[in-house]
């Protein structure tokens, strides 16, 4: 039997594992995600997004360029945000997620619930053009509060 050491989920003093900050780009509200959105991260994403939705009337853009890691809890936060955004009549756009983040979203089935844009600029342009919903050819999923994304049992 092999023992695998468990690494504590604590960080060094002054090190931020996850951060959400709000900014405006060309009149569009952007929430910038940085660090690791995982089980150890505080549950602030939904609160920050709800506050941003309260002041604006456009779609919500999550800038994921600095998001280094996402686990299923983080994916669940994004899913809950997609549900809330859809319920408010908006579209959630995720801009430039790194490949490791895209993989978790794909495995959890979230790529059908949110719009993923290749860059922050394309996400902002889509909001300004009024483009809604997933890109053409992608199904629109009915995101209800009582539904949950299903994970693909095969990870490639």
Secondary structure, DSSP 4 states (H G I P E B T S, - for coil): ----PPPPS---TT--SEEEEEEEETTEEEEEEEEEESTTS-S-HHHHHHHHHHH--S-EEEEEEEEEEE-HHHHHHHHHHHHHHHHTT--EEEE---HHHHHHHHHTTGGGTSEEESSHHHHHHHHHHT--SSPTTSPPP---TT------S---
